[in-house]
Amino acid sequence: MSFNPNTLLNNPANILAIRGQGVNVSSQPPPKEAPPPAPVVAPPPYDKALYENAFGRLGLMNINNVADLGCGVGNFTGVMASRHQRPEVYIGVDMSHAAIQTARAAYPGWNFIYGDFTAPNVSQQYERFEAFLFLNVFDVIENEISVIEGVPSQKPILFSMPRLPIEGSLRYYEDINALRARYSNYLSIKSVGRLNISSGQYYMVVAERW
């Protein structure tokens, strides 16, 4: 930081010390500096196949814009950016502040929101979008049903679900009928596809909330 002569003139304690009427400011402890901001970590490498598959399915449904709920560090955003999509057709929401900071740094100009996507003040920012994307979300949260119930009805929902155990997942469904049984009371399931990629075996489900 360069020297600022106005600092001396604008500080009454310094002026008193110069006149002999105050303490010597050199004896005072230096002011505490604000801690530096935490460094933003670059998004780690990831298998794009899951996100590219979701992008293709949205295209087949002629979806013009999408809310990416549980967007993490912006993996799906990376696919959209690589396909030359416009940022205004996308919004990403995540409950991890660190993940949102990373996504914002990696994809400037794209819209990311930090917050609980079940909270009314957050949902009102994304409920106008045409479709809702949940990739690697329903298998890692405790009560995914409460999230489903908070999504606007009669709009497409696209979500992934592991078919076999994956580290960090709370649930998986090897049997497709068990998956349908879990969600059929809350969702009208339109299609269930299967995807085998390097990170595991998944179902890709297209549905709407009743």
TITOR-796703 format. One record per atom (N, C-alpha, C, O): atom name; x, y, z; residue number from 1. Coordinates in steps of 0.001 Angstrom, whole numbers, m for minus. Layout:
  name       xx       yy       zz  resi
    CA        X        Y        Z   NUM
...
***
This chain:
  name       xx       yy       zz  resi
     N      859    m1193        0     1
    CA        0        0        0     1
     C      894     1242        0     1
     O     1825     1314      802     1
     N      647     2205     m858     2
    CA     1447     3434     m911     2
     C     1077     4353      235     2
     O      m18     4267      790     2
     N     2000     5231      582     3
    CA     1777     6165     1688     3
     C      747     7215     1299     3
     O      783     7767      199     3
     N     m177     7481     2226     4
    CA    m1225     8474     1999     4
     C    m1049     9588     3017     4
     O    m1288     9356     4202     4
     N     m638    10796     2611     5
    CA     m416    11871     3590     5
     C    m1683    12279     4297     5
     O    m1608    12838     5392     5
     N    m2837    12030     3731     6
    CA    m4091    12412     4382     6
     C    m4373    11576     5617     6
     O    m5154    11979     6479     6
     N    m3742    10413     5707     7
    CA    m3953     9580     6887     7
     C    m3516    10312     8136     7
     O    m4200    10251     9157     7
     N    m2396    10999     8078     8
    CA    m1894    11748     9218     8
     C    m2835    12889     9566     8
     O    m3131    13100    10742     8
     N    m3313    13629     8577     9
    CA    m4137    14808     8829     9
     C    m5530    14457     9297     9
     O    m6161    15238    10010     9
     N    m6030    13267     8899    10
    CA    m7412    12924     9217    10
     C    m7556    12118    10497    10
     O    m8670    11755    10876    10
     N    m6456    11838    11160    11
    CA    m6505    11038    12369    11
     C    m6272    11948    13571    11
     O    m5136    12378    13775    11
     N    m7303    12269    14392    12
    CA    m7141    13187    15540    12
     C    m6068    12724    16509    12
     O    m5354    13546    17083    12
     N    m5947    11407    16698    13
    CA    m4930    10930    17643    13
     C    m3532    11331    17188    13
     O    m2691    11691    18012    13
     N    m3283    11275    15908    14
    CA    m1984    11664    15388    14
     C    m1746    13155    15601    14
     O     m645    13563    15973    14
     N    m2776    13970    15367    15
    CA    m2633    15421    15525    15
     C    m2334    15782    16974    15
     O    m1491    16639    17238    15
     N    m3027    15127    17924    16
    CA    m2776    15398    19347    16
     C    m1357    15014    19721    16
     O     m702    15727    20481    16
     N     m882    13915    19205    17
    CA      476    13504    19535    17
     C     1488    14513    19035    17
     O     2469    14806    19718    17
     N     1253    15049    17840    18
    CA     2180    16031    17292    18
     C     2206    17282    18164    18
     O     3267    17885    18326    18
     N     1040    17701    18744    19
    CA      963    18902    19568    19
     C     1429    18655    20999    19
     O     1479    19583    21807    19
     N     1766    17419    21309    20
    CA     2205    17132    22670    20
     C     1053    16944    23613    20
     O     1270    16921    24824    20
     N     m178    16808    23123    21
    CA    m1342    16696    23991    21
     C    m1879    15264    24024    21
     O    m2868    15008    24710    21
     N    m1289    14369    23338    22
    CA    m1797    13001    23321    22
     C     m651    12022    23454    22
     O      506    12399    23640    22
     N    m1006    10762    23353    23
    CA       14     9730    23466    23
     C      728     9595    22142    23
     O      254    10041    21097    23
     N     1862     8976    22220    24
    CA     2617     8700    21002    24
     C     1945     7539    20269    24
     O     1862     6423    20781    24
     N     1472     7830    19064    25
    CA      707     6810    18347    25
     C     1561     5603    18020    25
     O     1033     4523    17754    25
     N     2893     5773    18035    26
    CA     3733     4628    17710    26
     C     3641     3554    18774    26
     O     4026     2411    18528    26
     N     3132     3900    19972    27
    CA     3019     2917    21041    27
     C     1724     2130    20961    27
     O     1548     1154    21690    27
     N      811     2540    20082    28
    CA     m467     1854    19959    28
     C     m314      616    19087    28
     O      469      614    18137    28
     N    m1062     m438    19406    29
    CA     m966    m1649    18564    29
     C    m1497    m1371    17178    29
     O    m2449     m605    17031    29
     N     m922    m1960    16171    30
    CA    m1393    m1734    14808    30
     C    m2807    m2267    14640    30
     O    m3179    m3253    15276    30
     N    m3598    m1622    13788    31
    CA    m4965    m2117    13577    31
     C    m4952    m3513    12967    31
     O    m4071    m3872    12186    31
     N    m5960    m4283    13352    32
    CA    m6066    m5637    12830    32
     C    m6541    m5592    11376    32
     O    m7485    m4880    11032    32
     N    m5879    m6352    10557    33
    CA    m6269    m6431     9158    33
     C    m7292    m7543     8966    33
     O    m7239    m8574     9635    33
     N    m8224    m7320     8043    34
    CA    m9215    m8342     7740    34
     C    m8526    m9556     7136    34
     O    m7601    m9415     6336    34
     N    m8978   m10757     7518    35
    CA    m8344   m11955     6950    35
     C    m8552   m12007     5450    35
     O    m9599   m11586     4959    35
     N    m7587   m12508     4722    36
    CA    m7743   m12592     3264    36
     C    m8871   m13544     2908    36
     O    m9104   m14511     3633    36
     N    m9571   m13299     1820    37
    CA   m10654   m14207     1426    37
     C   m10118   m15584     1100    37
     O    m8995   m15743      621    37
     N   m10957   m16584     1375    38
    CA   m10539   m17948     1092    38
     C   m10344   m18124     m410    38
     O   m11151   m17642    m1204    38
     N    m9282   m18807     m795    39
    CA    m9048   m19001    m2235    39
     C   m10159   m19822    m2862    39
     O   m10681   m20748    m2240    39
     N   m10520   m19487    m4089    40
    CA   m11533   m20229    m4821    40
     C   m10860   m21403    m5512    40
     O    m9903   m21234    m6268    40
     N   m11369   m22582    m5244    41
    CA   m10788   m23797    m5794    41
     C   m11380   m24058    m7180    41
     O   m12592   m23956    m7369    41
     N   m10539   m24387    m8127    42
    CA   m11017   m24687    m9475    42
     C   m11832   m25973    m9458    42
     O   m11551   m26872    m8666    42
     N   m12842   m26070   m10325    43
    CA   m13630   m27313   m10371    43
     C   m12753   m28510   m10673    43
     O   m11911   m28445   m11569    43
     N   m12931   m29600    m9947    44
    CA   m12113   m30788   m10217    44
     C   m12530   m31449   m11527    44
     O   m13642   m31219   m12002    44
     N   m11666   m32257   m12114    45
    CA   m12048   m32989   m13332    45
     C   m13252   m33892   m13054    45
     O   m13402   m34400   m11943    45
     N   m14106   m34091   m14054    46
    CA   m15288   m34915   m13859    46
     C   m15658   m35600   m15167    46
     O   m15252   m35175   m16249    46
     N   m16431   m36659   m15043    47
    CA   m16924   m37392   m16204    47
     C   m18125   m36637   m16759    47
     O   m19149   m36520   m16086    47
     N   m18009   m36129   m17966    48
    CA   m19062   m35307   m18551    48
     C   m20235   m36121   m19098    48
     O   m21264   m35550   m19460    48
     N   m20094   m37431   m19161    49
    CA   m21101   m38243   m19833    49
     C   m22480   m38108   m19210    49
     O   m23475   m38039   m19932    49
     N   m22563   m38069   m17888    50
    CA   m23854   m37937   m17210    50
     C   m24524   m36619   m17575    50
     O   m25728   m36580   m17828    50
     N   m23752   m35551   m17602    51
    CA   m24286   m34218   m17862    51
     C   m24623   m34038   m19340    51
     O   m25596   m33366   m19681    51
     N   m23820   m34635   m20212    52
    CA   m24119   m34571   m21633    52
     C   m25376   m35359   m21967    52
     O   m26150   m34968   m22842    52
     N   m25578   m36473   m21264    53
    CA   m26782   m37254   m21458    53
     C   m28015   m36454   m21041    53
     O   m29034   m36470   m21731    53
     N   m27917   m35758   m19914    54
    CA   m29025   m34926   m19451    54
     C   m29297   m33793   m20429    54
     O   m30453   m33475   m20707    54
     N   m28244   m33187   m20950    55
    CA   m28398   m32105   m21923    55
     C   m29138   m32614   m23162    55
     O   m30025   m31935   m23679    55
     N   m28776   m33796   m23634    56
    CA   m29436   m34355   m24802    56
     C   m30903   m34647   m24551    56
     O   m31732   m34416   m25432    56
     N   m31243   m35145   m23379    57
    CA   m32640   m35449   m23054    57
     C   m33475   m34174   m22976    57
     O   m34623   m34158   m23419    57
     N   m32912   m33115   m22419    58
    CA   m33633   m31840   m22386    58
     C   m33880   m31340   m23800    58
     O   m34946   m30802   m24097    58
     N   m32888   m31518   m24675    59
    CA   m33054   m31098   m26061    59
     C   m34153   m31871   m26763    59
     O   m34909   m31298   m27548    59
     N   m34254   m33170   m26490    60
    CA   m35296   m33985   m27101    60
     C   m36686   m33552   m26653    60
     O   m37667   m33759   m27367    60
     N   m36769   m32943   m25455    61
    CA   m38059   m32457   m24957    61
     C   m38320   m31006   m25346    61
     O   m39317   m30412   m24936    61
     N   m37406   m30438   m26147    62
    CA   m37531   m29034   m26581    62
     C   m37603   m28074   m25393    62
     O   m38353   m27098   m25414    62
     N   m36812   m28365   m24358    63
    CA   m36743   m27491   m23192    63
     C   m35864   m26291   m23534    63
     O   m34734   m26455   m23993    63
     N   m36382   m25095   m23309    64
    CA   m35640   m23879   m23654    64
     C   m34802   m23336   m22502    64
     O   m33819   m22634   m22740    64
     N   m35169   m23646   m21259    65
    CA   m34378   m23179   m20121    65
     C   m34531   m24170   m18970    65
     O   m35495   m24933   m18920    65
     N   m33580   m24151   m18056    66
    CA   m33554   m25176   m17016    66
     C   m33005   m24613   m15717    66
     O   m32093   m23786   m15717    66
     N   m33579   m25077   m14599    67
    CA   m33070   m24776   m13265    67
     C   m32296   m25998   m12784    67
     O   m32858   m27084   m12642    67
     N   m31023   m25814   m12539    68
    CA   m30108   m26880   m12125    68
     C   m30022   m26850   m10602    68
     O   m29250   m26079   m10032    68
     N   m30816   m27692    m9950    69
    CA   m30929   m27655    m8489    69
     C   m29972   m28673    m7880    69
     O   m30039   m29869    m8163    69
     N   m29083   m28163    m7037    70
    CA   m27963   m28976    m6576    70
     C   m26863   m28959    m7624    70
     O   m26291   m29993    m7967    70
     N   m26576   m27752    m8129    71
    CA   m25664   m27597    m9275    71
     C   m24212   m27867    m8927    71
     O   m23395   m28077    m9823    71
     N   m23869   m27864    m7627    72
    CA   m22486   m28091    m7230    72
     C   m21561   m27032    m7804    72
     O   m21862   m25839    m7744    72
     N   m20456   m27458    m8350    73
    CA   m19444   m26523    m8873    73
     C   m19695   m26155   m10333    73
     O   m18857   m25512   m10966    73
     N   m20857   m26565   m10871    74
    CA   m21217   m26144   m12220    74
     C   m20869   m27133   m13312    74
     O   m20554   m26731   m14432    74
     N   m20919   m28428   m13005    75
    CA   m20574   m29419   m14031    75
     C   m21523   m29353   m15227    75
     O   m21077   m29400   m16373    75
     N   m22825   m29246   m14969    76
    CA   m23773   m29149   m16078    76
     C   m23611   m27816   m16807    76
     O   m23793   m27740   m18022    76
     N   m23271   m26776   m16067    77
    CA   m23020   m25477   m16685    77
     C   m21896   m25576   m17703    77
     O   m21955   m24960   m18767    77
     N   m20882   m26347   m17373    78
    CA   m19765   m26531   m18290    78
     C   m20199   m27135   m19604    78
     O   m19707   m26749   m20664    78
     N   m21132   m28094   m19543    79
    CA   m21651   m28696   m20771    79
     C   m22451   m27667   m21560    79
     O   m22321   m27583   m22781    79
     N   m23279   m26884   m20871    80
    CA   m24069   m25865   m21563    80
     C   m23169   m24824   m22221    80
     O   m23410   m24415   m23357    80
     N   m22140   m24402   m21509    81
    CA   m21221   m23408   m22064    81
     C   m20498   m23958   m23288    81
     O   m20282   m23240   m24265    81
     N   m20122   m25244   m23230    82
    CA   m19422   m25848   m24366    82
     C   m20330   m26001   m25581    82
     O   m19856   m26115   m26712    82
     N   m21647   m26003   m25337    83
    CA   m22609   m26094   m26442    83
     C   m23121   m24713   m26852    83
     O   m24098   m24600   m27592    83
     N   m22460   m23676   m26368    84
    CA   m22751   m22296   m26760    84
     C   m24175   m21868   m26386    84
     O   m24826   m21129   m27124    84
     N   m24644   m22346   m25228    85
    CA   m25936   m21901   m24723    85
     C   m25784   m20524   m24070    85
     O   m24705   m20157   m23606    85
     N   m26871   m19785   m24044    86
    CA   m26854   m18453   m23450    86
     C   m27063   m18555   m21932    86
     O   m27894   m19347   m21488    86
     N   m26336   m17779   m21133    87
    CA   m26480   m17870   m19676    87
     C   m27890   m17613   m19163    87
     O   m28272   m18154   m18126    87
     N   m28671   m16800   m19867    88
    CA   m30007   m16464   m19358    88
     C   m30986   m17635   m19414    88
     O   m32075   m17542   m18847    88
     N   m30630   m18732   m20079    89
    CA   m31525   m19884   m20126    89
     C   m31234   m20864   m18985    89
     O   m31744   m21985   m18975    89
     N   m30416   m20435   m18034    90
    CA   m29960   m21341   m16979    90
     C   m29927   m20624   m15635    90
     O   m29645   m19429   m15553    90
     N   m30224   m21395   m14573    91
    CA   m29969   m20927   m13210    91
     C   m29497   m22128   m12395    91
     O   m30081   m23208   m12482    91
     N   m28452   m21941   m11612    92
    CA   m27925   m23002   m10761    92
     C   m28090   m22640    m9299    92
     O   m27842   m21499    m8908    92
     N   m28505   m23600    m8489    93
    CA   m28740   m23378    m7064    93
     C   m28036   m24482    m6277    93
     O   m28117   m25657    m6636    93
     N   m27350   m24100    m5213    94
    CA   m26711   m25103    m4371    94
     C   m26606   m24584    m2940    94
     O   m26503   m23381    m2703    94
     N   m26636   m25527    m1986    95
    CA   m26565   m25174     m571    95
     C   m25141   m25087      m61    95
     O   m24921   m24785     1112    95
     N   m24167   m25348     m927    96
    CA   m22761   m25224     m540    96
     C   m22220   m23886    m1036    96
     O   m22159   m23639    m2240    96
     N   m21829   m23026      m95    97
    CA   m21301   m21724     m478    97
     C   m19987   m21879    m1252    97
     O   m19749   m21161    m2223    97
     N   m19138   m22816     m821    98
    CA   m17870   m23031    m1505    98
     C   m18096   m23482    m2943    98
     O   m17393   m23040    m3852    98
     N   m19078   m24364    m3152    99
    CA   m19367   m24840    m4507    99
     C   m19852   m23703    m5394    99
     O   m19441   m23595    m6550    99
     N   m20721   m22856    m4859   100
    CA   m21234   m21733    m5646   100
     C   m20117   m20750    m5979   100
     O   m20071   m20227    m7092   100
     N   m19221   m20494    m5037   101
    CA   m18090   m19606    m5307   101
     C   m17222   m20161    m6433   101
     O   m16759   m19415    m7296   101
     N   m17007   m21471    m6416   102
    CA   m16217   m22101    m7467   102
     C   m16923   m21997    m8811   102
     O   m16295   m21693    m9825   102
     N   m18232   m22249    m8820   103
    CA   m18996   m22178   m10067   103
     C   m18985   m20766   m10641   103
     O   m18830   m20587   m11849   103
     N   m19148   m19767    m9783   104
    CA   m19153   m18375   m10255   104
     C   m17802   m17983   m10849   104
     O   m17738   m17259   m11843   104
     N   m16732   m18464   m10236   105
    CA   m15408   m18141   m10754   105
     C   m15134   m18858   m12066   105
     O   m14486   m18305   m12956   105
     N   m15627   m20094   m12190   106
    CA   m15366   m20883   m13391   106
     C   m16213   m20431   m14570   106
     O   m15789   m20526   m15722   106
     N   m17442   m19926   m14271   107
    CA   m18369   m19565   m15349   107
     C   m18947   m18172   m15091   107
     O   m20125   m18040   m14762   107
     N   m18125   m17143   m15240   108
    CA   m18609   m15779   m15014   108
     C   m19714   m15428   m16002   108
     O   m19665   m15795   m17176   108
     N   m20710   m14707   m15496   109
    CA   m21833   m14320   m16336   109
     C   m23016   m15261   m16242   109
     O   m24117   m14925   m16677   109
     N   m22796   m16442   m15676   110
    CA   m23880   m17390   m15476   110
     C   m24498   m17173   m14091   110
     O   m23827   m16713   m13167   110
     N   m25770   m17507   m13962   111
    CA   m26524   m17182   m12751   111
     C   m26483   m18342   m11763   111
     O   m27018   m19418   m12032   111
     N   m25841   m18112   m10616   112
    CA   m25779   m19097    m9549   112
     C   m26313   m18489    m8258   112
     O   m26045   m17326    m7954   112
     N   m27063   m19275    m7505   113
    CA   m27646   m18815    m6249   113
     C   m27198   m19742    m5132   113
     O   m27292   m20964    m5245   113
     N   m26713   m19151    m4062   114
    CA   m26382   m19917    m2865   114
     C   m27598   m19938    m1959   114
     O   m28112   m18885    m1582   114
     N   m28060   m21124    m1607   115
    CA   m29197   m21222     m704   115
     C   m29878   m22577     m794   115
     O   m29540   m23410    m1636   115
     N   m30835   m22777       84   116
    CA   m31631   m24001      134   116
     C   m32706   m23925     m937   116
     O   m33579   m23060     m868   116
     N   m32664   m24818    m1935   117
    CA   m33622   m24684    m3020   117
     C   m35034   m25059    m2621   117
     O   m35940   m24971    m3450   117
     N   m35260   m25479    m1367   118
    CA   m36626   m25692     m886   118
     C   m37183   m24450     m193   118
     O   m38373   m24405      118   118
     N   m36350   m23449       54   119
    CA   m36807   m22235      732   119
     C   m37607   m21361     m230   119
     O   m37216   m21217    m1389   119
     N   m38727   m20771      223   120
    CA   m39573   m19968     m672   120
     C   m38842   m18817    m1340   120
     O   m39079   m18537    m2515   120
     N   m37950   m18138     m607   121
    CA   m37257   m16990    m1211   121
     C   m36276   m17423    m2291   121
     O   m35893   m16617    m3139   121
     N   m35864   m18691    m2269   122
    CA   m34991   m19217    m3315   122
     C   m35819   m19787    m4460   122
     O   m35523   m19533    m5628   122
     N   m36851   m20552    m4133   123
    CA   m37653   m21197    m5175   123
     C   m38352   m20190    m6073   123
     O   m38580   m20470    m7249   123
     N   m38696   m19021    m5538   124
    CA   m39359   m18027    m6375   124
     C   m38449   m17483    m7469   124
     O   m38920   m16862    m8422   124
     N   m37148   m17715    m7331   125
    CA   m36203   m17260    m8349   125
     C   m36029   m18276    m9481   125
     O   m35542   m17928   m10557   125
     N   m36422   m19523    m9242   126
    CA   m36235   m20528   m10294   126
     C   m37532   m21190   m10758   126
     O   m37520   m21908   m11757   126
     N   m38642   m20971   m10065   127
    CA   m39864   m21699   m10406   127
     C   m40432   m21321   m11772   127
     O   m41274   m22043   m12307   127
     N   m39982   m20189   m12350   128
    CA   m40452   m19786   m13676   128
     C   m39787   m20575   m14793   128
     O   m40227   m20495   m15940   128
     N   m38727   m21345   m14487   129
    CA   m38028   m22090   m15520   129
     C   m38862   m23288   m15971   129
     O   m39745   m23752   m15249   129
     N   m38572   m23773   m17161   130
    CA   m39404   m24801   m17787   130
     C   m39180   m26197   m17228   130
     O   m40104   m27010   m17203   130
     N   m37969   m26482   m16780   131
    CA   m37652   m27826   m16299   131
     C   m36692   m27737   m15125   131
     O   m36008   m26732   m14933   131
     N   m36656   m28830   m14329   132
    CA   m35839   m28854   m13124   132
     C   m34927   m30074   m13172   132
     O   m35369   m31204   m13377   132
     N   m33656   m29809   m12976   133
    CA   m32619   m30817   m13122   133
     C   m32051   m31164   m11752   133
     O   m31672   m30278   m10985   133
     N   m31992   m32470   m11446   134
    CA   m31405   m32955   m10195   134
     C   m30411   m34061   m10535   134
     O   m30781   m35233   m10593   134
     N   m29169   m33697   m10758   135
    CA   m28139   m34678   m11080   135
     C   m27270   m34918    m9856   135
     O   m26718   m33985    m9272   135
     N   m27161   m36189    m9478   136
    CA   m26401   m36568    m8272   136
     C   m26925   m35831    m7041   136
     O   m26149   m35348    m6216   136
     N   m28242   m35753    m6928   137
    CA   m28861   m35051    m5811   137
     C   m29751   m35977    m4984   137
     O   m29555   m36095    m3774   137
     N   m30726   m36637    m5616   138
    CA   m31699   m37425    m4865   138
     C   m31076   m38605    m4129   138
     O   m31662   m39118    m3176   138
     N   m29913   m39033    m4554   139
    CA   m29268   m40166    m3887   139
     C   m28398   m39756    m2706   139
     O   m27937   m40618    m1959   139
     N   m28163   m38460    m2521   140
    CA   m27234   m38033    m1461   140
     C   m27889   m37181     m388   140
     O   m27220   m36797      572   140
     N   m29182   m36871     m516   141
    CA   m29862   m36091      516   141
     C   m30795   m36998     1307   141
     O   m31309   m37987      783   141
     N   m31008   m36654     2566   142
    CA   m31771   m37516     3467   142
     C   m33216   m37711     3006   142
     O   m33692   m38842     2908   142
     N   m33912   m36606     2724   143
    CA   m35332   m36687     2381   143
     C   m35575   m36040     1034   143
     O   m35964   m34875      951   143
     N   m35346   m36798       m8   144
    CA   m35540   m36264    m1352   144
     C   m37015   m36058    m1690   144
     O   m37351   m35280    m2583   144
     N   m37891   m36760     m970   145
    CA   m39324   m36621    m1237   145
     C   m39794   m35203     m910   145
     O   m40612   m34639    m1637   145
     N   m39287   m34628      168   146
    CA   m39686   m33259      528   146
     C   m39240   m32266     m540   146
     O   m39911   m31260     m772   146
     N   m38114   m32543    m1188   147
    CA   m37650   m31688    m2276   147
     C   m38588   m31820    m3476   147
     O   m38970   m30821    m4085   147
     N   m38951   m33044    m3807   148
    CA   m39869   m33281    m4922   148
     C   m41194   m32568    m4689   148
     O   m41756   m31977    m5612   148
     N   m41687   m32622    m3473   149
    CA   m42973   m32000    m3164   149
     C   m42929   m30484    m3291   149
     O   m43970   m29846    m3448   149
     N   m41734   m29899    m3226   150
    CA   m41601   m28454    m3342   150
     C   m41430   m27957    m4758   150
     O   m41411   m26749    m4994   150
     N   m41305   m28882    m5715   151
    CA   m41121   m28489    m7115   151
     C   m42481   m28192    m7733   151
     O   m43434   m28933    m7490   151
     N   m42600   m27115    m8535   152
    CA   m43880   m26816    m9184   152
     C   m44384   m28013    m9987   152
     O   m43603   m28726   m10618   152
     N   m45691   m28220    m9954   153
    CA   m46281   m29366   m10632   153
     C   m46373   m29138   m12137   153
     O   m46321   m28008   m12623   153
     N   m46510   m30245   m12853   154
    CA   m46714   m30267   m14308   154
     C   m45574   m29592   m15078   154
     O   m45783   m28981   m16126   154
     N   m44376   m29720   m14530   155
    CA   m43174   m29312   m15235   155
     C   m42188   m30473   m15202   155
     O   m42110   m31187   m14202   155
     N   m41439   m30670   m16276   156
    CA   m40521   m31811   m16315   156
     C   m39453   m31747   m15222   156
     O   m38904   m30691   m14910   156
     N   m39189   m32909   m14663   157
    CA   m38083   m33114   m13728   157
     C   m37188   m34187   m14336   157
     O   m37662   m35246   m14746   157
     N   m35911   m33908   m14387   158
    CA   m34935   m34895   m14855   158
     C   m33966   m35171   m13718   158
     O   m33305   m34256   m13227   158
     N   m33877   m36433   m13297   159
    CA   m32952   m36738   m12208   159
     C   m32217   m38040   m12479   159
     O   m32693   m38915   m13203   159
     N   m31034   m38138   m11870   160
    CA   m30222   m39341   m11963   160
     C   m30325   m40118   m10662   160
     O   m30579   m39556    m9597   160
     N   m30122   m41432   m10776   161
    CA   m30130   m42290    m9597   161
     C   m29198   m43471    m9851   161
     O   m29312   m44117   m10892   161
     N   m28282   m43773    m8934   162
    CA   m27390   m44911    m9134   162
     C   m28158   m46234    m9167   162
     O   m29149   m46421    m8461   162
     N   m27672   m47132   m10001   163
    CA   m28239   m48477   m10052   163
     C   m27513   m49424    m9112   163
     O   m28054   m50452    m8704   163
     N   m26270   m49062    m8771   164
    CA   m25449   m49863    m7882   164
     C   m24826   m48948    m6832   164
     O   m24801   m47732    m7021   164
     N   m24325   m49503    m5730   165
    CA   m23751   m48650    m4675   165
     C   m22619   m47779    m5209   165
     O   m21747   m48249    m5941   165
     N   m22647   m46500    m4829   166
    CA   m21608   m45546    m5178   166
     C   m21199   m44825    m3900   166
     O   m22049   m44489    m3074   166
     N   m19919   m44589    m3739   167
    CA   m19432   m43918    m2537   167
     C   m20115   m42571    m2352   167
     O   m20159   m41754    m3272   167
     N   m20648   m42346    m1153   168
    CA   m21317   m41099     m839   168
     C   m22816   m41128    m1033   168
     O   m23515   m40236     m554   168
     N   m23331   m42139    m1729   169
    CA   m24769   m42219    m1976   169
     C   m25490   m42866     m795   169
     O   m24961   m43776     m157   169
     N   m26687   m42394     m517   170
    CA   m27509   m42957      551   170
     C   m28463   m44020       25   170
     O   m28968   m44838      795   170
     N   m28712   m44015    m1282   171
    CA   m29659   m44969    m1856   171
     C   m29297   m45286    m3300   171
     O   m28647   m44495    m3984   171
     N   m29722   m46432    m3735   172
    CA   m29592   m46846    m5130   172
     C   m30703   m47848    m5403   172
     O   m31299   m48396    m4475   172
     N   m30978   m48084    m6686   173
    CA   m32053   m48999    m7055   173
     C   m31587   m49884    m8202   173
     O   m31571   m49479    m9364   173
     N   m31209   m51105    m7837   174
    CA   m30802   m52055    m8863   174
     C   m32003   m52504    m9686   174
     O   m31887   m52762   m10884   174
     N   m33159   m52594    m9030   175
    CA   m34394   m53005    m9675   175
     C   m35191   m51765   m10085   175
     O   m35522   m50936    m9237   175
     N   m35497   m51633   m11361   176
    CA   m36211   m50458   m11851   176
     C   m37602   m50366   m11237   176
     O   m38125   m49266   m11057   176
     N   m38216   m51523   m10909   177
    CA   m39542   m51499   m10296   177
     C   m39489   m50913    m8890   177
     O   m40446   m50277    m8448   177
     N   m38381   m51122    m8187   178
    CA   m38228   m50526    m6857   178
     C   m38109   m49016    m6966   178
     O   m38631   m48290    m6120   178
     N   m37428   m48538    m7996   179
    CA   m37338   m47094    m8219   179
     C   m38720   m46509    m8501   179
     O   m39096   m45484    m7930   179
     N   m39475   m47166    m9385   180
    CA   m40823   m46684    m9705   180
     C   m41715   m46689    m8464   180
     O   m42507   m45767    m8267   180
     N   m41591   m47717    m7631   181
    CA   m42399   m47800    m6427   181
     C   m42073   m46670    m5452   181
     O   m42953   m46170    m4751   181
     N   m40810   m46276    m5416   182
    CA   m40395   m45209    m4501   182
     C   m41022   m43871    m4872   182
     O   m41403   m43098    m3993   182
     N   m41131   m43595    m6173   183
    CA   m41497   m42245    m6608   183
     C   m42866   m42127    m7273   183
     O   m43305   m41014    m7562   183
     N   m43545   m43229    m7520   184
    CA   m44787   m43149    m8292   184
     C   m45917   m42432    m7558   184
     O   m46856   m41959    m8197   184
     N   m45846   m42341    m6238   185
    CA   m46881   m41601    m5502   185
     C   m46695   m40084    m5608   185
     O   m47605   m39321    m5286   185
     N   m45523   m39655    m6057   186
    CA   m45206   m38233    m6095   186
     C   m44957   m37722    m7511   186
     O   m45101   m36532    m7791   186
     N   m44580   m38650    m8404   187
    CA   m44195   m38262    m9751   187
     C   m44906   m39118   m10789   187
     O   m45130   m40313   m10597   187
     N   m45248   m38479   m11874   188
    CA   m45677   m39202   m13066   188
     C   m44420   m39475   m13890   188
     O   m43883   m38571   m14531   188
     N   m43956   m40716   m13871   189
    CA   m42705   m41069   m14530   189
     C   m42954   m41270   m16015   189
     O   m43752   m42123   m16405   189
     N   m42274   m40487   m16844   190
    CA   m42458   m40528   m18293   190
     C   m41521   m41535   m18953   190
     O   m41919   m42262   m19863   190
     N   m40280   m41570   m18490   191
    CA   m39311   m42501   m19067   191
     C   m38181   m42745   m18083   191
     O   m37871   m41902   m17241   191
     N   m37569   m43922   m18208   192
    CA   m36402   m44276   m17397   192
     C   m35350   m44858   m18337   192
     O   m35549   m45928   m18914   192
     N   m34245   m44159   m18485   193
    CA   m33147   m44653   m19308   193
     C   m32019   m45168   m18450   193
     O   m31946   m44872   m17257   193
     N   m31142   m45938   m19058   194
    CA   m29982   m46479   m18346   194
     C   m28708   m45924   m18969   194
     O   m28598   m45770   m20185   194
     N   m27768   m45636   m18110   195
    CA   m26519   m45020   m18549   195
     C   m25355   m45675   m17825   195
     O   m25295   m45662   m16596   195
     N   m24434   m46245   m18582   196
    CA   m23221   m46841   m18024   196
     C   m22031   m45959   m18388   196
     O   m21684   m45833   m19563   196
     N   m21411   m45354   m17387   197
    CA   m20273   m44479   m17616   197
     C   m19161   m44850   m16652   197
     O   m19330   m45735   m15812   197
     N   m18035   m44182   m16771   198
    CA   m16873   m44539   m15952   198
     C   m17125   m44364   m14463   198
     O   m16540   m45079   m13649   198
     N   m17996   m43416   m14092   199
    CA   m18250   m43170   m12668   199
     C   m19323   m44080   m12085   199
     O   m19563   m44045   m10878   199
     N   m19977   m44896   m12915   200
    CA   m20961   m45823   m12382   200
     C   m22103   m46074   m13347   200
     O   m22095   m45612   m14488   200
     N   m23095   m46823   m12856   201
    CA   m24299   m47130   m13616   201
     C   m25462   m46341   m13040   201
     O   m25674   m46322   m11827   201
     N   m26214   m45689   m13918   202
    CA   m27267   m44773   m13474   202
     C   m28567   m45024   m14220   202
     O   m28589   m45540   m15338   202
     N   m29649   m44636   m13553   203
    CA   m30917   m44403   m14233   203
     C   m31007   m42905   m14505   203
     O   m30579   m42097   m13680   203
     N   m31558   m42533   m15647   204
    CA   m31898   m41143   m15942   204
     C   m33405   m41093   m16100   204
     O   m33965   m41663   m17036   204
     N   m34054   m40405   m15173   205
    CA   m35513   m40439   m15076   205
     C   m36094   m39093   m15501   205
     O   m35661   m38038   m15039   205
     N   m37069   m39152   m16379   206
    CA   m37844   m37971   m16773   206
     C   m39233   m38136   m16180   206
     O   m39880   m39163   m16383   206
     N   m39693   m37129   m15449   207
    CA   m40968   m37240   m14747   207
     C   m41593   m35850   m14580   207
     O   m40990   m34832   m14922   207
     N   m42813   m35837   m14048   208
    CA   m43477   m34603   m13632   208
     C   m44113   m34854   m12277   208
     O   m44557   m35962   m11975   208
     N   m44147   m33804   m11467   209
    CA   m44828   m33953   m10172   209
     C   m46333   m33949   m10377   209
     O   m46872   m33165   m11158   209
     N   m47002   m34846    m9652   210
    CA   m48461   m34902    m9789   210
     C   m49091   m33562    m9442   210
     O   m50313   m33421    m9500   210
***
